[in-house]
Amino acid sequence: MRRGRAAVENLQILIIGGGIGGLTSAIALHRDGHTVTVIERDPTWSVYGVGIIQQSNVLRAAQSLGILEGYLAAGVGFDAVEIFMPSGQKIARVPGHAVAPGLPTNLGIGRPALHKLLGDTAIGLGAEVRLGITAAAIDDSSDAVAVTFSDGSSGTWDLVIAADGVYSTTRAQVLPDAEKPEFTGQAVWRYNFPRPADLDALQVYNGRTGVGLVPISETLMYMYVTTPEPDNPRYPTEGLAALMRDKLAGTAPAIQALAEQIHR
Ligand SMILES: Cc1cc2nc3c(=O)[nH]c(=O)nc-3n(C[C@H](O)[C@H](O)[C@H](O)COP(=O)(O)OP(=O)(O)OC[C@H]3O[C@@H](n4cnc5c(N)ncnc54)[C@H](O)[C@@H]3O)c2cc1C
């Protein structure tokens, strides 16, 4: 949403959502000389403690934001994907191809480490981050976008960016007829383990249950497990570890050995 001033320098910009999209936008816009406020619904501004794979196009974007060094230091680069049969037999090691010289083809990084890097950078550059509030009302019918927040405060901005995730309530507010996301029927289970010293690739185990092992630091890796869950169940927290172990029945011996370590 953009209203008002023709000049594009030093805009007052509101970003709704303090996730990857919102924070990278905040960093880029601050570097371009704009004044940015980020609002984040979660008062604790927390993320799940597993990891994320960032391909080299993401690293190239991080380079252009001036945060590549922090990215590389907070994660671990790897340049291959290894493919395994359900039996555990390795059938391929596929080298990656970096989109720019000097970058690893992939980087595994813990989500908390990435969140800290992006949050610290955005705040360090001067972005204001307001936690525990949402945009209750957005009016872009005049020269500026007027926003009333859930805590009763309000303000006007030249530009408002909705970065509040796939289930964006801002999109629903502004574009009520827009398409809505649909659940595909697939779920993913994830668990962190100590990283074996020789794990230098993303390891992918094919089969009815898809499993992957991803290095995310010198000492940590995570396992992801994809399962069909067409009814989109909400399992109680109590018993999730046992359920994840059950989902891994019939997988390769190396994966079952890890499954035995899944507790809590
Ligand atoms: C299980 C899983 C694994 C994934 N693995 C990978 C991977 O390996 N590599 C990869 O590149 N991508 C991966 N992704 C995708 C990646 O996580 C998303 O693309 C990314 O998180 C999108 O960032 P975002 O900022 O748009 O949204 P989000 O990360 O959802 O952030 C939205 C933020 O907005 C806040 N918010 C929500 N509503 C409001 C509101 N009304 N007002 C204010 N704040 C609000 C939320 O609390 C949150 O902080 C994965 C996703 C999932 C679910």
The ligand as an SDF file (V2000), in Angstrom:
LIG
                    3D

 53 58  0  0  0  0  0  0  0  0999 V2000
    8.4700  -26.8780    8.3390 C   0  0  0  0  0  0  0  0  0  0  0  0
    9.0380  -25.8180    7.4370 C   0  0  0  0  0  0  0  0  0  0  0  0
   10.3130  -25.9650    6.9040 C   0  0  0  0  0  0  0  0  0  0  0  0
   10.8390  -24.9840    6.0610 C   0  0  0  0  0  0  0  0  0  0  0  0
   12.1190  -25.1490    5.5880 N   0  0  0  0  0  0  0  0  0  0  0  0
   12.6530  -24.1830    4.8120 C   0  0  0  0  0  0  0  0  0  0  0  0
   13.9940  -24.3100    4.3250 C   0  0  0  0  0  0  0  0  0  0  0  0
   14.6830  -25.2830    4.6220 O   0  0  0  0  0  0  0  0  0  0  0  0
   14.4810  -23.3190    3.5530 N   0  0  0  0  0  0  0  0  0  0  0  0
   13.7370  -22.2170    3.2320 C   0  0  0  0  0  0  0  0  0  0  0  0
   14.2560  -21.3350    2.5290 O   0  0  0  0  0  0  0  0  0  0  0  0
   12.4740  -22.0720    3.6800 N   0  0  0  0  0  0  0  0  0  0  0  0
   11.9130  -23.0230    4.4590 C   0  0  0  0  0  0  0  0  0  0  0  0
   10.6360  -22.8740    4.9150 N   0  0  0  0  0  0  0  0  0  0  0  0
    9.8810  -21.6870    4.5100 C   0  0  0  0  0  0  0  0  0  0  0  0
   10.2480  -20.4810    5.3660 C   0  0  0  0  0  0  0  0  0  0  0  0
   10.1280  -20.8050    6.7420 O   0  0  0  0  0  0  0  0  0  0  0  0
    9.2880  -19.3470    5.0040 C   0  0  0  0  0  0  0  0  0  0  0  0
    9.3900  -19.0700    3.6230 O   0  0  0  0  0  0  0  0  0  0  0  0
    9.6090  -18.0910    5.7890 C   0  0  0  0  0  0  0  0  0  0  0  0
    9.5110  -18.3180    7.1750 O   0  0  0  0  0  0  0  0  0  0  0  0
    8.6410  -16.9950    5.3840 C   0  0  0  0  0  0  0  0  0  0  0  0
    8.9920  -15.8420    6.1020 O   0  0  0  0  0  0  0  0  0  0  0  0
    7.9350  -14.7150    6.3780 P   0  0  0  0  0  0  0  0  0  0  0  0
    8.6460  -13.6330    7.0940 O   0  0  0  0  0  0  0  0  0  0  0  0
    7.2060  -14.3940    5.1120 O   0  0  0  0  0  0  0  0  0  0  0  0
    6.8230  -15.3830    7.3030 O   0  0  0  0  0  0  0  0  0  0  0  0
    6.9670  -15.9920    8.7620 P   0  0  0  0  0  0  0  0  0  0  0  0
    8.2590  -16.6590    8.9570 O   0  0  0  0  0  0  0  0  0  0  0  0
    5.7010  -16.7710    8.9880 O   0  0  0  0  0  0  0  0  0  0  0  0
    6.9600  -14.7080    9.7110 O   0  0  0  0  0  0  0  0  0  0  0  0
    5.7900  -13.9710    9.8920 C   0  0  0  0  0  0  0  0  0  0  0  0
    5.9570  -13.1700   11.1660 C   0  0  0  0  0  0  0  0  0  0  0  0
    4.8240  -12.3160   11.2980 O   0  0  0  0  0  0  0  0  0  0  0  0
    4.2710  -12.4320   12.6010 C   0  0  0  0  0  0  0  0  0  0  0  0
    2.8540  -12.1520   12.4610 N   0  0  0  0  0  0  0  0  0  0  0  0
    1.8770  -12.9670   11.9990 C   0  0  0  0  0  0  0  0  0  0  0  0
    0.7050  -12.3170   11.9540 N   0  0  0  0  0  0  0  0  0  0  0  0
    0.9440  -11.0620   12.4200 C   0  0  0  0  0  0  0  0  0  0  0  0
    0.1450   -9.9140   12.5870 C   0  0  0  0  0  0  0  0  0  0  0  0
   -1.1740   -9.9200   12.2960 N   0  0  0  0  0  0  0  0  0  0  0  0
    0.7080   -8.7800   13.0720 N   0  0  0  0  0  0  0  0  0  0  0  0
    2.0480   -8.7510   13.3740 C   0  0  0  0  0  0  0  0  0  0  0  0
    2.8610   -9.8120   13.2310 N   0  0  0  0  0  0  0  0  0  0  0  0
    2.3170  -10.9590   12.7440 C   0  0  0  0  0  0  0  0  0  0  0  0
    4.5880  -13.8580   13.0210 C   0  0  0  0  0  0  0  0  0  0  0  0
    4.5780  -14.0020   14.4350 O   0  0  0  0  0  0  0  0  0  0  0  0
    5.9810  -14.0320   12.4330 C   0  0  0  0  0  0  0  0  0  0  0  0
    6.9940  -13.5510   13.3020 O   0  0  0  0  0  0  0  0  0  0  0  0
   10.0740  -23.8370    5.7350 C   0  0  0  0  0  0  0  0  0  0  0  0
    8.7880  -23.6920    6.2750 C   0  0  0  0  0  0  0  0  0  0  0  0
    8.2770  -24.6670    7.1170 C   0  0  0  0  0  0  0  0  0  0  0  0
    6.8840  -24.4880    7.7040 C   0  0  0  0  0  0  0  0  0  0  0  0
  1  2  1  0
  2  3  1  0
  2 52  2  0
  3  4  2  0
  4  5  1  0
  4 50  1  0
  5  6  2  0
  6  7  1  0
  6 13  1  0
  7  8  2  0
  7  9  1  0
  9 10  1  0
 10 11  2  0
 10 12  1  0
 12 13  2  0
 13 14  1  0
 14 15  1  0
 14 50  1  0
 15 16  1  0
 16 17  1  0
 16 18  1  0
 18 19  1  0
 18 20  1  0
 20 21  1  0
 20 22  1  0
 22 23  1  0
 23 24  1  0
 24 25  2  0
 24 26  1  0
 24 27  1  0
 27 28  1  0
 28 29  2  0
 28 30  1  0
 28 31  1  0
 31 32  1  0
 32 33  1  0
 33 34  1  0
 33 48  1  0
 34 35  1  0
 35 36  1  0
 35 46  1  0
 36 37  1  0
 36 45  1  0
 37 38  2  0
 38 39  1  0
 39 40  1  0
 39 45  2  0
 40 41  1  0
 40 42  2  0
 42 43  1  0
 43 44  2  0
 44 45  1  0
 46 47  1  0
 46 48  1  0
 48 49  1  0
 50 51  2  0
 51 52  1  0
 52 53  1  0
M  END
$$$$
